[in-house]
Amino acid sequence: MILNYKFENFMSFRENVEFSMQAPKSKVKNRFPNNYVSSETGVDLLKTAVIVGENAGGKSNFVNSLSYFQSLFLGTEFPKSYRSMINTNNNRDFCPKNNGTTQAFEIEILTPKNFLYLYHLEIDFAGIIKEELKFTNKIKSKYEIVFSLERENYTLGCENKKDYNDCSNCNTQLKSNYLLKMPESAHKMQDALGQVVNADHSLGLTVTKLALLGDKHAIDFTNWVKNDLCPETNIINYDLYKSLKSEEDDLRILHDAKYLDIFRMIDSSIIDLKIDAEKPFSKTTIIRQKRDGDTFSRELAQDSSGVREFFAWAVQIFRVVYENKTVFADEMDRVLNPVLSDRVISFICGTKHYGQFIFTTHNVLHLDLKNYMKEQIYFITKDTETLDSELYSLADFPEIRYETTKIYEFYMKGILGGTAIE
């Protein structure tokens, strides 16, 4: 589960972005006992959060930042900042050396083994600037270091001294030197790791190397990032996206009886599914029952767009509730009616689990302090002059009161930001 997530200089976001899933320490959380879960580490974490914002405001970029962060753990390439991924206001010169390419990512999580981890990563066009992993097993205890890596210097032999418009070979002669720190008890592992991180052609993150060497904390943390973090961006129709990915693990979930219970939220007349093993997100047959008892079948591809997309999103809801995954869903309710959206959130909150569901939306009906705490509602707005995106919480507005404020009206008038008319 995520406690806190921060990043800066990623796509439309320039300044430091802070997102938290920690439940408030005030008594207000007692009004929403199903909206959070208490862990053995002493931290209370929110199960759901909603991010509201205008078109092209940066909601997808926020989810993409997590996808990009996760990709650094899945690949073997030496991580560095890319021109296409940094904020455009820091990207005015073609040569990366002359741009503000430094990006930072920091995430604080709780793993199934009840360890809290704090991971920090800074990168620029030349590679890793700083990388650090800390752990603790109690929220009030001081974090202990697993490792700390910091770049001391680097040399860059640019082959394009005359043609500054061609930087394709900018990093061909890049060499970096790093200072690695680890606890004294891990000196053997530090020696082995130190030889790798200072090699001329070092690959991948330090934390993934340490996991390969058998460090239990590095393994625990990387497993969570790779397997339990699920950022899902809605670049195309989600059912088509899932169809193209064709993951075997999806089939396992689709055959689970608990999945059918989730999918039936969209239509109670659905009584069964015949899953197509080759094309489950298009060729699966949906069986419905009429009031008179007669049944009829329809191939998923021939059903409504809402049914097709929810068939795919229901897989992610299953992962949250039954597999304790942390899912970031980009506009899941794009084709869902408000009643179904509320039904999904009520199901996630009403079930005991250690998963999280965070979703972006245009549906202002989610701006409801009867179902959400202020800490569960976020806004993303874009500056009309700089085009930089900004993320902030409703909890940042102390004047907003649970009993009297109509959040919907405030939002539509532009008082809370996140609208094109502000």
C-alpha positions as CSV (number, residue, x, y, z in Angstrom):
1,M,0.0,0.0,0.0
2,I,1.1,3.5,-0.7
3,L,1.7,6.0,2.2
4,N,3.2,8.8,0.2
5,Y,4.3,9.5,-3.4
6,K,6.3,12.5,-4.6
7,F,7.9,13.4,-7.9
8,E,9.0,16.5,-9.9
9,N,9.9,17.5,-13.4
10,F,7.8,14.9,-15.2
11,M,5.9,15.9,-18.3
12,S,3.3,18.6,-17.4
13,F,4.4,18.6,-13.8
14,R,7.3,20.9,-13.0
15,E,7.3,21.6,-9.2
16,N,7.3,18.9,-6.5
17,V,4.1,16.9,-6.5
18,E,2.9,15.3,-3.3
19,F,0.2,12.6,-3.0
20,S,-0.7,10.9,0.2
21,M,-2.9,7.9,1.1
22,Q,-2.4,8.2,4.9
23,A,-5.7,8.6,6.8
24,P,-6.0,11.7,8.8
25,K,-5.0,11.6,12.5
26,S,-8.1,13.6,13.5
27,K,-11.3,12.1,14.8
28,V,-13.0,12.7,11.4
29,K,-11.9,9.3,10.2
30,N,-14.3,7.8,12.8
31,R,-17.1,9.0,10.5
32,F,-15.7,6.8,7.7
33,P,-14.6,3.5,9.4
34,N,-14.7,1.6,6.1
35,N,-12.6,4.0,4.1
36,Y,-9.3,3.1,5.7
37,V,-7.4,0.1,7.1
38,S,-5.1,-0.1,10.1
39,S,-1.9,-2.0,9.7
40,E,0.4,-3.7,12.2
41,T,3.0,-1.0,11.7
42,G,0.7,1.6,13.3
43,V,-0.3,3.5,10.2
44,D,-3.8,3.9,8.9
45,L,-4.1,3.9,5.1
46,L,-6.9,5.0,2.8
47,K,-8.5,2.4,0.6
48,T,-9.6,4.8,-2.2
49,A,-8.9,8.3,-3.5
50,V,-10.4,10.3,-6.4
51,I,-8.5,12.8,-8.6
52,V,-10.7,15.3,-10.4
53,G,-9.6,17.7,-13.1
54,E,-10.2,19.4,-16.4
55,N,-9.4,17.9,-19.8
56,A,-5.7,18.0,-20.6
57,G,-5.1,19.1,-17.0
58,G,-2.5,16.4,-16.3
59,K,-4.5,13.5,-14.8
60,S,-3.1,10.9,-17.2
61,N,0.4,12.4,-16.7
62,F,0.1,11.7,-13.0
63,V,-0.7,8.1,-13.6
64,N,2.0,7.9,-16.3
65,S,4.6,9.1,-13.8
66,L,3.9,5.9,-11.8
67,S,4.1,3.8,-15.0
68,Y,7.4,5.4,-15.8
69,F,8.7,4.9,-12.3
70,Q,7.7,1.2,-12.4
71,S,9.3,0.7,-15.8
72,L,12.7,1.5,-14.3
73,F,12.3,-1.6,-12.2
74,L,11.1,-3.8,-15.0
75,G,13.9,-3.0,-17.5
76,T,17.7,-3.4,-17.4
77,E,18.6,-0.1,-19.0
78,F,20.6,2.4,-17.0
79,P,17.9,4.9,-15.9
80,K,18.3,8.5,-17.0
81,S,16.0,11.5,-17.9
82,Y,14.7,11.6,-21.5
83,R,13.7,14.7,-23.3
84,S,10.1,13.4,-23.9
85,M,9.6,12.8,-20.2
86,I,10.7,16.1,-18.6
87,N,8.6,19.2,-18.2
88,T,8.5,21.4,-21.4
89,N,9.5,24.5,-19.5
90,N,12.8,22.7,-18.5
91,N,13.3,21.5,-22.1
92,R,14.1,24.7,-24.1
93,D,17.5,23.6,-25.4
94,F,18.0,20.6,-27.6
95,C,21.2,19.6,-25.8
96,P,20.3,17.9,-22.5
97,K,23.3,19.4,-20.7
98,N,21.7,22.8,-21.1
99,N,18.3,21.7,-19.8
100,G,16.9,21.2,-16.3
101,T,16.7,17.5,-16.7
102,T,16.9,16.5,-13.1
103,Q,13.9,14.3,-12.1
104,A,13.1,13.0,-8.7
105,F,10.8,10.2,-7.5
106,E,10.1,9.3,-3.9
107,I,7.7,6.6,-2.7
108,E,6.8,5.4,0.8
109,I,5.0,2.0,1.0
110,L,3.8,-0.8,3.2
111,T,4.5,-4.3,1.9
112,P,2.6,-7.5,2.7
113,K,5.5,-8.5,5.0
114,N,4.6,-5.4,7.2
115,F,7.7,-3.4,6.5
116,L,7.6,0.2,5.6
117,Y,10.0,1.4,2.9
118,L,11.1,4.8,1.8
119,Y,12.8,4.9,-1.6
120,H,14.3,8.0,-3.2
121,L,15.6,8.3,-6.8
122,E,17.1,11.3,-8.6
123,I,18.2,11.1,-12.3
124,D,19.3,13.4,-15.0
125,F,20.5,13.0,-18.7
126,A,23.7,11.4,-17.4
127,G,22.0,8.7,-15.2
128,I,21.5,8.3,-11.5
129,I,22.3,11.2,-9.3
130,K,21.1,9.7,-6.0
131,E,19.3,6.5,-5.0
132,E,18.4,5.4,-1.5
133,L,16.3,2.8,0.3
134,K,15.3,2.8,3.9
135,F,13.1,0.6,6.0
136,T,11.3,0.3,9.4
137,N,8.6,-1.9,10.9
138,K,6.9,0.8,12.9
139,I,5.6,4.1,11.7
140,K,7.0,6.0,14.7
141,S,10.4,4.3,14.5
142,K,13.3,5.9,12.7
143,Y,14.0,4.6,9.2
144,E,17.1,2.4,8.9
145,I,19.3,2.5,5.8
146,V,19.5,-0.4,3.4
147,F,21.8,1.4,1.0
148,S,22.6,4.9,-0.2
149,L,24.2,5.7,-3.6
150,E,25.3,9.1,-4.7
151,R,27.1,10.3,-7.8
152,E,30.4,12.0,-7.0
153,N,31.3,13.0,-10.6
154,Y,30.9,12.1,-14.2
155,T,32.7,12.8,-17.5
156,L,31.0,13.2,-20.8
157,G,32.8,13.1,-24.1
158,C,30.5,14.8,-26.6
159,E,31.2,13.8,-30.2
160,N,29.1,16.6,-31.6
161,K,31.2,19.7,-30.7
162,K,30.1,21.5,-33.9
163,D,26.6,20.3,-34.6
164,Y,24.6,20.9,-31.3
165,N,21.4,20.0,-33.0
166,D,22.4,16.3,-33.2
167,C,22.7,14.9,-29.7
168,S,22.2,11.2,-30.7
169,N,25.7,10.3,-29.5
170,C,25.7,12.5,-26.4
171,N,26.2,9.7,-24.0
172,T,28.6,7.5,-25.9
173,Q,31.6,8.3,-23.7
174,L,29.8,8.7,-20.3
175,K,31.6,7.6,-17.2
176,S,30.4,8.0,-13.6
177,N,31.8,7.5,-10.2
178,Y,29.5,6.7,-7.2
179,L,29.8,6.6,-3.5
180,L,27.9,3.6,-2.0
181,K,27.0,3.4,1.6
182,M,25.6,0.3,3.4
183,P,25.4,-0.9,7.0
184,E,28.6,-2.5,8.3
185,S,26.9,-5.9,8.5
186,A,26.5,-5.9,4.8
187,H,30.2,-5.1,3.9
188,K,30.6,-8.2,1.7
189,M,27.5,-7.3,-0.3
190,Q,28.7,-3.7,-0.5
191,D,32.0,-4.8,-2.1
192,A,30.2,-6.9,-4.7
193,L,27.6,-4.2,-5.4
194,G,30.3,-1.4,-5.5
195,Q,32.1,-3.1,-8.3
196,V,28.9,-3.2,-10.4
197,V,27.7,0.3,-9.9
198,N,31.0,1.8,-10.8
199,A,31.5,-0.3,-14.0
200,D,31.7,1.6,-17.3
201,H,28.5,0.0,-18.5
202,S,26.4,-0.3,-15.4
203,L,22.8,-1.4,-16.0
204,G,19.6,-1.0,-14.0
205,L,18.8,0.4,-10.6
206,T,21.0,-0.3,-7.6
207,V,18.0,-1.6,-5.7
208,T,17.3,-4.3,-8.3
209,K,21.0,-5.3,-8.3
210,L,20.8,-5.6,-4.5
211,A,17.7,-7.8,-4.8
212,L,19.6,-10.1,-7.2
213,L,22.3,-10.4,-4.6
214,G,19.7,-11.6,-2.1
215,D,19.0,-8.7,0.2
216,K,15.6,-9.3,1.8
217,H,14.6,-5.7,2.0
218,A,15.5,-5.0,-1.6
219,I,13.6,-8.1,-2.7
220,D,10.5,-7.1,-0.7
221,F,10.5,-3.6,-2.0
222,T,11.2,-4.5,-5.7
223,N,8.6,-7.2,-5.6
224,W,6.0,-4.7,-4.5
225,V,6.9,-2.2,-7.2
226,K,6.9,-4.8,-9.9
227,N,3.9,-6.9,-8.9
228,D,1.6,-4.9,-6.5
229,L,1.7,-1.5,-8.1
230,C,-0.7,-1.3,-11.0
231,P,-0.8,2.0,-12.8
232,E,-3.4,1.7,-15.6
233,T,-3.6,4.6,-18.2
234,N,-6.5,4.9,-20.5
235,I,-4.7,5.7,-23.7
236,I,-7.2,3.7,-25.7
237,N,-10.4,1.9,-24.8
238,Y,-9.4,-0.2,-21.8
239,D,-11.0,-3.4,-23.0
240,L,-9.0,-3.1,-26.2
241,Y,-5.9,-2.4,-24.2
242,K,-6.4,-5.5,-22.1
243,S,-7.1,-7.6,-25.2
244,L,-3.8,-6.5,-26.8
245,K,-1.8,-7.2,-23.6
246,S,-3.4,-10.7,-23.4
247,E,-1.9,-11.6,-19.9
248,E,-2.3,-15.1,-18.7
249,D,-2.9,-13.9,-15.1
250,D,-6.1,-12.2,-16.4
251,L,-7.5,-15.6,-17.4
252,R,-7.0,-16.9,-13.9
253,I,-9.0,-14.1,-12.4
254,L,-11.8,-14.3,-15.1
255,H,-12.4,-17.9,-14.1
256,D,-12.7,-17.1,-10.4
257,A,-16.3,-17.0,-9.2
258,K,-15.6,-13.8,-7.2
259,Y,-14.9,-12.1,-10.5
260,L,-18.4,-12.8,-11.7
261,D,-19.8,-11.2,-8.6
262,I,-17.9,-8.0,-9.4
263,F,-18.8,-8.0,-13.0
264,R,-22.5,-8.4,-12.2
265,M,-22.5,-5.0,-10.7
266,I,-23.1,-3.6,-14.1
267,D,-26.1,-5.8,-14.9
268,S,-27.8,-8.1,-12.4
269,S,-29.3,-10.2,-15.3
270,I,-25.9,-11.6,-16.0
271,I,-25.7,-15.1,-14.6
272,D,-22.7,-16.7,-16.1
273,L,-19.7,-16.3,-18.4
274,K,-18.0,-18.6,-20.9
275,I,-14.5,-17.4,-21.0
276,D,-12.7,-17.6,-24.4
277,A,-9.1,-18.7,-23.6
278,E,-7.6,-17.0,-26.7
279,K,-9.5,-13.7,-26.8
280,P,-11.1,-13.3,-23.4
281,F,-11.8,-9.6,-23.8
282,S,-13.7,-9.9,-27.1
283,K,-14.8,-13.5,-27.6
284,T,-16.1,-14.3,-24.1
285,T,-19.8,-15.1,-24.0
286,I,-22.1,-13.4,-21.5
287,I,-25.1,-15.3,-20.4
288,R,-28.2,-13.3,-19.2
289,Q,-31.5,-14.4,-17.7
290,K,-34.8,-12.7,-18.4
291,R,-37.5,-12.2,-15.8
292,D,-39.5,-15.2,-17.3
293,G,-36.5,-17.5,-16.7
294,D,-35.4,-17.7,-20.3
295,T,-31.6,-17.2,-21.0
296,F,-29.8,-15.6,-23.9
297,S,-26.1,-15.2,-24.8
298,R,-24.1,-12.5,-26.4
299,E,-20.5,-12.3,-27.3
300,L,-18.6,-9.6,-25.4
301,A,-17.5,-7.8,-28.6
302,Q,-21.2,-7.3,-29.5
303,D,-22.2,-5.9,-26.1
304,S,-22.2,-2.2,-25.1
305,S,-19.0,-0.2,-24.7
306,G,-19.8,0.2,-21.0
307,V,-20.1,-3.6,-20.5
308,R,-16.9,-4.2,-22.4
309,E,-14.8,-1.7,-20.5
310,F,-16.2,-2.7,-17.1
311,F,-15.4,-6.4,-18.0
312,A,-11.8,-5.3,-18.2
313,W,-11.8,-2.9,-15.2
314,A,-13.4,-5.6,-13.0
315,V,-10.2,-7.5,-13.2
316,Q,-8.4,-4.6,-11.6
317,I,-11.1,-4.3,-8.9
318,F,-10.6,-8.0,-8.2
319,R,-6.9,-7.4,-7.7
320,V,-7.5,-4.6,-5.2
321,V,-10.0,-6.5,-3.0
322,Y,-8.7,-10.1,-3.3
323,E,-5.0,-9.6,-4.0
324,N,-4.2,-6.4,-2.1
325,K,-2.9,-4.5,-5.2
326,T,-2.6,-0.8,-5.4
327,V,-4.3,0.2,-8.6
328,F,-4.2,3.7,-10.3
329,A,-7.0,3.8,-12.8
330,D,-7.2,6.6,-15.4
331,E,-10.8,7.5,-16.0
332,M,-12.3,4.1,-15.2
333,D,-15.8,5.6,-15.0
334,R,-15.5,7.3,-18.4
335,V,-18.3,5.1,-19.7
336,L,-19.9,4.1,-16.4
337,N,-23.0,5.8,-14.9
338,P,-22.6,7.5,-11.5
339,V,-24.6,4.8,-9.7
340,L,-22.3,2.0,-10.9
341,S,-19.2,4.1,-10.0
342,D,-20.6,4.6,-6.4
343,R,-21.4,0.9,-6.3
344,V,-17.7,0.0,-7.1
345,I,-16.3,2.4,-4.5
346,S,-18.8,1.1,-1.9
347,F,-17.7,-2.5,-2.6
348,I,-14.0,-1.6,-2.3
349,C,-14.5,0.3,1.0
350,G,-17.0,-2.2,2.4
351,T,-14.6,-5.2,2.1
352,K,-11.7,-5.9,4.4
353,H,-8.4,-5.9,2.5
354,Y,-5.1,-4.2,2.1
355,G,-5.5,-3.0,-1.5
356,Q,-6.0,0.6,-2.8
357,F,-7.9,2.0,-5.7
358,I,-7.1,5.5,-6.9
359,F,-8.8,6.8,-10.0
360,T,-9.0,9.9,-12.1
361,T,-12.4,11.2,-13.3
362,H,-14.5,14.0,-14.8
363,N,-17.5,12.9,-12.7
364,V,-18.1,15.7,-10.3
365,L,-20.6,13.6,-8.4
366,H,-17.6,12.1,-6.6
367,L,-17.1,15.4,-4.9
368,D,-19.1,14.2,-2.0
369,L,-18.1,14.5,1.7
370,K,-20.7,12.0,2.7
371,N,-18.7,9.2,1.1
372,Y,-15.2,10.6,1.1
373,M,-12.9,12.3,3.6
374,K,-11.3,15.5,2.4
375,E,-8.0,13.6,2.3
376,Q,-9.4,11.3,-0.3
377,I,-10.3,14.0,-2.8
378,Y,-7.6,15.5,-5.0
379,F,-7.6,18.1,-7.8
380,I,-5.3,18.6,-10.8
381,T,-5.3,22.0,-12.5
382,K,-3.1,23.5,-15.2
383,D,-1.7,27.0,-15.1
384,T,-3.1,28.9,-18.2
385,E,0.2,30.7,-18.7
386,T,3.0,28.2,-18.0
387,L,0.8,25.1,-18.8
388,D,2.3,23.4,-15.7
389,S,0.1,21.0,-13.8
390,E,-0.5,21.1,-10.1
391,L,-1.9,18.5,-7.8
392,Y,-3.5,19.3,-4.4
393,S,-5.9,17.9,-1.9
394,L,-9.2,19.1,-0.7
395,A,-7.7,18.8,2.8
396,D,-5.6,21.9,1.9
397,F,-8.8,24.0,2.2
398,P,-9.4,24.3,6.0
399,E,-12.4,26.4,5.4
400,I,-14.2,23.5,3.7
401,R,-16.5,21.9,6.3
402,Y,-18.2,18.5,6.2
403,E,-21.6,19.7,7.3
404,T,-22.2,22.8,5.3
405,T,-20.0,22.9,2.2
406,K,-21.4,21.8,-1.2
407,I,-18.2,20.7,-2.9
408,Y,-19.8,20.3,-6.3
409,E,-21.0,24.0,-6.4
410,F,-17.6,25.2,-5.3
411,Y,-15.9,23.2,-8.0
412,M,-18.2,24.3,-10.8
413,K,-17.7,27.9,-9.9
414,G,-13.9,27.4,-10.1
415,I,-13.3,28.2,-6.4
416,L,-11.4,24.9,-5.9
417,G,-9.5,25.0,-9.2
418,G,-9.2,22.0,-11.6
419,T,-11.6,23.5,-14.1
420,A,-11.1,25.1,-17.4
421,I,-13.1,28.2,-16.4
422,E,-10.9,29.2,-13.4
